[in-house]
Amino acid sequence: MTGNAAHAGFAIEVRQRYSDVAPDRWPVSIEPLPDELLSSWLHRLGIANGIAPRSFAGVLEFGDGMWSPRLDHRLPRNVAMLLCHQTHLPLGAISSMTVDGVAITALLLPLRDNAHRNRSTWMQYCPLCLAGDEAPYFRRQWRLASRISCFVHACGLRDRCPGCRAGIATFDQADLVSQHFCARCGFDLRTAPKASVKASARRLERAIADICRVESVRDSARTSDAVSRVLRTPVTAGVRSGMTLTNLSTAARIRCFEALAAKPPDWLVNDMEGADAYRRWMIVAAGGHEAMIARFADFLETHQGSPRRKRLPPAADRSALFTAYFRIMQSGSHHRGRQSAEY
């Protein structure tokens, strides 16, 4: 090669492996955000240390594909200990970001990278939440098929990129960009159009979430009756024959909940008697457990009985008291499944 040709060529330099450069601790550690999914935290951690998610899989000695979503479901102890050692985060803080062992596991969306437009993907998101985050991240609650809307912004969730219609594939991102950019086409998910959901469907969604959470804690050893009924809602609503809720796209599940909201909630209480059926009716009628407690507190405030009876001080919040009582009663069974209360 001539001198001029040599100068025109690329300079090749052998670099050290990342584990050799930072053997004791990775240069940057980041704190998990509220309700953050482990895969989301791993993507942010890799980018903070100058490594794109696809390459960060190699740092953790994983191959291609959905490496980080698989860790959401099952985090091997050796990987957990490596993350704990390299970031100095408590092991409990890292494990709490997974969805392993949640009482409503049956409602988790399946790990599906590519899917037909009417089939589910593995992740949903709220564009307004991502837009409002200082560091955009994905929530654990977005993994649930029973979630169709954002409780904060009252808009529908999305499960695809509006630009290319692909599912979320941050785990395959080859560039050092924040995870709110589509790994396939680069579309900024924060700018996705707002999806609408009828208020009646959002009320039903919240009621279903409360019913499943409460009853799954009690029946943590098996799939609860409420979860089983929710999985069959596409057939009940007449949206998809023979399909379960976890197999439908977010748009199809929104249509399913809107159709169910227009019907009496008989499907939730058929073949049931007594207190359990009555409680479900009450939660659905109120639009959620907290709303039911608030109504109960208002009723007692109006019908306290004789003025001679001892009343609570004016500053006491009856709704807060009943909510606290419920949580205390519920916590007795929470020791069997820590994540169940968070969904």
Rosetta blueprint (number, residue, H / E / L):
1 M L
2 T L
3 G H
4 N H
5 A H
6 A H
7 H H
8 A H
9 G L
10 F L
11 A L
12 I L
13 E L
14 V L
15 R L
16 Q L
17 R L
18 Y H
19 S H
20 D H
21 V H
22 A L
23 P L
24 D L
25 R L
26 W L
27 P L
28 V L
29 S L
30 I L
31 E L
32 P L
33 L L
34 P L
35 D L
36 E E
37 L L
38 L H
39 S H
40 S H
41 W H
42 L H
43 H H
44 R H
45 L H
46 G H
47 I H
48 A H
49 N L
50 G L
51 I L
52 A L
53 P H
54 R H
55 S H
56 F H
57 A H
58 G H
59 V H
60 L L
61 E L
62 F L
63 G L
64 D L
65 G L
66 M L
67 W H
68 S H
69 P H
70 R H
71 L H
72 D H
73 H H
74 R L
75 L L
76 P L
77 R H
78 N H
79 V H
80 A H
81 M H
82 L H
83 L H
84 C H
85 H H
86 Q H
87 T H
88 H L
89 L L
90 P L
91 L H
92 G H
93 A H
94 I H
95 S H
96 S L
97 M L
98 T L
99 V L
100 D L
101 G L
102 V L
103 A L
104 I L
105 T H
106 A H
107 L H
108 L E
109 L L
110 P L
111 L L
112 R L
113 D L
114 N L
115 A L
116 H L
117 R L
118 N L
119 R E
120 S L
121 T L
122 W L
123 M L
124 Q L
125 Y E
126 C L
127 P H
128 L H
129 C H
130 L H
131 A H
132 G H
133 D L
134 E L
135 A L
136 P L
137 Y L
138 F L
139 R E
140 R H
141 Q H
142 W H
143 R H
144 L E
145 A L
146 S L
147 R L
148 I L
149 S E
150 C L
151 F L
152 V L
153 H L
154 A L
155 C L
156 G E
157 L L
158 R E
159 D L
160 R L
161 C L
162 P L
163 G L
164 C L
165 R L
166 A L
167 G L
168 I L
169 A L
170 T H
171 F H
172 D H
173 Q L
174 A L
175 D L
176 L L
177 V L
178 S L
179 Q L
180 H L
181 F E
182 C L
183 A L
184 R L
185 C L
186 G L
187 F L
188 D E
189 L H
190 R H
191 T H
192 A L
193 P L
194 K L
195 A E
196 S L
197 V L
198 K L
199 A H
200 S H
201 A H
202 R H
203 R H
204 L H
205 E H
206 R H
207 A H
208 I H
209 A H
210 D H
211 I H
212 C H
213 R H
214 V H
215 E H
216 S H
217 V H
218 R H
219 D L
220 S L
221 A L
222 R L
223 T L
224 S L
225 D H
226 A H
227 V H
228 S H
229 R H
230 V H
231 L H
232 R L
233 T H
234 P H
235 V H
236 T H
237 A H
238 G L
239 V L
240 R L
241 S L
242 G L
243 M L
244 T L
245 L H
246 T H
247 N H
248 L E
249 S L
250 T H
251 A H
252 A H
253 R H
254 I H
255 R H
256 C H
257 F H
258 E H
259 A H
260 L H
261 A H
262 A L
263 K L
264 P L
265 P L
266 D H
267 W H
268 L H
269 V H
270 N L
271 D L
272 M L
273 E L
274 G H
275 A H
276 D H
277 A H
278 Y H
279 R H
280 R H
281 W H
282 M H
283 I H
284 V H
285 A H
286 A H
287 G L
288 G L
289 H H
290 E H
291 A H
292 M H
293 I H
294 A H
295 R H
296 F H
297 A H
298 D H
299 F H
300 L H
301 E H
302 T H
303 H L
304 Q L
305 G L
306 S L
307 P L
308 R L
309 R L
310 K L
311 R L
312 L L
313 P L
314 P L
315 A L
316 A L
317 D L
318 R H
319 S H
320 A H
321 L H
322 F H
323 T H
324 A H
325 Y H
326 F H
327 R H
328 I H
329 M H
330 Q H
331 S H
332 G H
333 S H
334 H H
335 H L
336 R L
337 G L
338 R H
339 Q H
340 S H
341 A H
342 E H
343 Y L
